[in-house]
Amino acid sequence: MIKIKNTKINDSFLEKRLIKYDEWLSKEQISCSSKVIPVSESLEVKQWVLPTEQAVEILRKTKSIAVQNCECRVHYKRCDNPLEVCLLLNEVGDKFVSKGEARHVSLIEATDILKKANESGLVHLTLYQPNFEIYALCSCCSCCCHELQIIKLYGRNDLMVQSDYNAVTDFDACYNCGECIERCIFGARVFKDGKLEYNADACLGCGLCVTVCSVAAISMQLRESQPKT
């Protein structure tokens, strides 16, 4: 049992992963366990190629893509969000397919899976293995995801890297409907005295808030200082 901030957390599912991550970090086999990827719908179309934060761009560069049920939601069963959203890349995906635990999908189907995950308010995360390569791209919920729970319960912000974007709000256009507050799972948006307050430091740049703003008061902008990769 791991004790954090005077609170005992008895969750072997999370603790097993946290011990593994700390071992990899100590051996400098990874610099982070995951990175937030903004949903593509939140980014404006540019005439230049955006960095690999767009999940679809990551998938385009893979040799093969497989999908399996999200291990975290299968384990915890705390929500009714889509299960088949964990995209496994290249050799890792091929391995799970050979074991009958995943199935190969086309880029088109994988893109459709990402869009449906976004509609459900799920955060896209890339997951890293010891060779610093991305082995999976999963769409996660705050109630079940092992990565997001480790951040919240254990305070291990060092394990998750922000995307290269911030969700910036035009407060003159915002009419405080609260849709983005419900959408943000990182607590970057709150009501205070009936008005929206935004904490840029808490924003991990997933872009989910952008896709529900009916007056286009939120936009994704590159951070001034780029996070580690």
URFENRA-V721136 format. One record per residue. N is the residue number from 1. RES is the residue in one letter. SS is DSSP state (H for helix, E for strand, - for the rest). PHI is phi in radians with two decimals (999 if undefined). Layout:
BEGIN
N & RES & SS & PHI
N & RES & SS & PHI
END
This chain:
BEGIN
1 & M & - & 999
2 & I & E & -1.74
3 & K & E & -1.88
4 & I & E & -2.22
5 & K & - & 0.86
6 & N & - & 1.10
7 & T & E & -2.12
8 & K & E & -1.52
9 & I & E & -1.99
10 & N & - & -1.90
11 & D & - & -2.46
12 & S & H & -1.12
13 & F & H & -1.09
14 & L & H & -1.33
15 & E & H & -1.11
16 & K & H & -1.07
17 & R & H & -1.22
18 & L & H & -1.14
19 & I & H & -1.10
20 & K & H & -1.13
21 & Y & H & -1.08
22 & D & H & -1.12
23 & E & H & -1.14
24 & W & H & -1.13
25 & L & H & -1.12
26 & S & H & -1.12
27 & K & - & -1.59
28 & E & - & 1.00
29 & Q & - & -1.51
30 & I & - & -2.43
31 & S & - & -1.85
32 & C & - & -2.82
33 & S & - & -1.64
34 & S & E & -2.79
35 & K & E & -2.47
36 & V & E & -1.32
37 & I & E & -2.06
38 & P & - & -1.19
39 & V & - & -1.13
40 & S & H & -1.08
41 & E & H & -1.16
42 & S & H & -1.53
43 & L & - & -1.80
44 & E & - & -1.21
45 & V & - & -1.23
46 & K & - & -2.02
47 & Q & - & -1.50
48 & W & - & -2.12
49 & V & - & -1.32
50 & L & - & -1.24
51 & P & - & -1.11
52 & T & - & -1.23
53 & E & - & -1.15
54 & Q & - & -1.36
55 & A & H & -0.98
56 & V & H & -1.13
57 & E & H & -1.13
58 & I & H & -1.12
59 & L & H & -1.14
60 & R & H & -1.08
61 & K & - & -1.56
62 & T & - & -1.59
63 & K & - & -1.38
64 & S & - & -2.59
65 & I & E & -2.24
66 & A & E & -2.23
67 & V & E & -2.27
68 & Q & E & -2.46
69 & N & - & -1.14
70 & C & - & -1.10
71 & E & H & -1.05
72 & C & H & -1.17
73 & R & H & -1.24
74 & V & H & -1.13
75 & H & H & -1.26
76 & Y & H & -1.53
77 & K & - & 0.95
78 & R & - & -1.70
79 & C & - & -2.62
80 & D & - & -1.90
81 & N & - & -1.16
82 & P & - & -0.94
83 & L & - & -1.57
84 & E & - & -1.45
85 & V & - & -2.30
86 & C & E & -1.54
87 & L & E & -1.62
88 & L & E & -1.79
89 & L & E & -1.88
90 & N & H & 0.91
91 & E & H & -1.06
92 & V & H & -1.12
93 & G & H & -1.11
94 & D & H & -1.05
95 & K & H & -1.11
96 & F & H & -1.24
97 & V & H & -1.14
98 & S & H & -1.12
99 & K & - & -1.54
100 & G & - & 1.35
101 & E & - & -1.86
102 & A & - & -2.73
103 & R & E & -2.39
104 & H & E & -1.25
105 & V & E & -2.34
106 & S & - & -1.41
107 & L & H & -1.08
108 & I & H & -1.09
109 & E & H & -1.18
110 & A & H & -1.09
111 & T & H & -1.12
112 & D & H & -1.14
113 & I & H & -1.09
114 & L & H & -1.12
115 & K & H & -1.13
116 & K & H & -1.17
117 & A & H & -1.13
118 & N & H & -1.10
119 & E & H & -1.05
120 & S & - & -1.55
121 & G & - & 1.36
122 & L & - & -1.60
123 & V & E & -1.65
124 & H & E & -1.39
125 & L & E & -2.22
126 & T & E & -1.59
127 & L & E & -1.97
128 & Y & E & -1.94
129 & Q & - & -1.92
130 & P & - & -0.96
131 & N & - & -1.53
132 & F & - & 1.21
133 & E & - & -1.61
134 & I & E & -1.31
135 & Y & E & -1.92
136 & A & E & -2.68
137 & L & E & -2.31
138 & C & E & -2.00
139 & S & E & -1.84
140 & C & E & -1.99
141 & C & - & -1.96
142 & S & - & -1.29
143 & C & - & -1.51
144 & C & - & -2.10
145 & C & - & -0.99
146 & H & H & -1.13
147 & E & H & -1.13
148 & L & H & -1.19
149 & Q & H & -1.18
150 & I & H & -1.09
151 & I & H & -1.11
152 & K & H & -1.31
153 & L & H & -1.42
154 & Y & H & -1.80
155 & G & - & 1.17
156 & R & - & -1.61
157 & N & H & -1.11
158 & D & H & -1.18
159 & L & H & -1.46
160 & M & E & -1.98
161 & V & E & -1.67
162 & Q & - & -1.13
163 & S & - & -1.25
164 & D & - & -1.40
165 & Y & E & -2.17
166 & N & E & -2.06
167 & A & E & -1.61
168 & V & E & -1.58
169 & T & E & -1.88
170 & D & - & -1.57
171 & F & - & -1.20
172 & D & - & -1.23
173 & A & - & -1.53
174 & C & - & -1.20
175 & Y & - & -2.02
176 & N & - & 1.01
177 & C & - & -1.33
178 & G & - & 1.57
179 & E & H & -1.06
180 & C & H & -1.23
181 & I & H & -1.18
182 & E & H & -1.16
183 & R & H & -1.35
184 & C & - & -1.40
185 & I & - & -1.63
186 & F & - & -1.76
187 & G & - & 1.25
188 & A & - & -1.40
189 & R & E & -2.22
190 & V & E & -2.47
191 & F & E & -1.60
192 & K & E & -2.48
193 & D & - & 0.97
194 & G & - & 1.38
195 & K & E & -2.20
196 & L & E & -1.26
197 & E & E & -2.12
198 & Y & E & -2.15
199 & N & - & -1.85
200 & A & - & -1.09
201 & D & - & -1.18
202 & A & - & -1.47
203 & C & - & -1.31
204 & L & - & -1.71
205 & G & - & 1.33
206 & C & - & -1.40
207 & G & - & 1.46
208 & L & - & -1.12
209 & C & - & -1.15
210 & V & H & -1.08
211 & T & H & -1.31
212 & V & H & -1.98
213 & C & - & -1.39
214 & S & - & -1.32
215 & V & - & -1.97
216 & A & - & 0.94
217 & A & - & -1.50
218 & I & E & -2.04
219 & S & E & -2.42
220 & M & E & -1.61
221 & Q & E & -2.26
222 & L & E & -1.07
223 & R & - & -1.20
224 & E & - & -1.15
225 & S & - & -1.92
226 & Q & - & -1.28
227 & P & - & -1.28
228 & K & - & -1.15
229 & T & - & -2.09
END
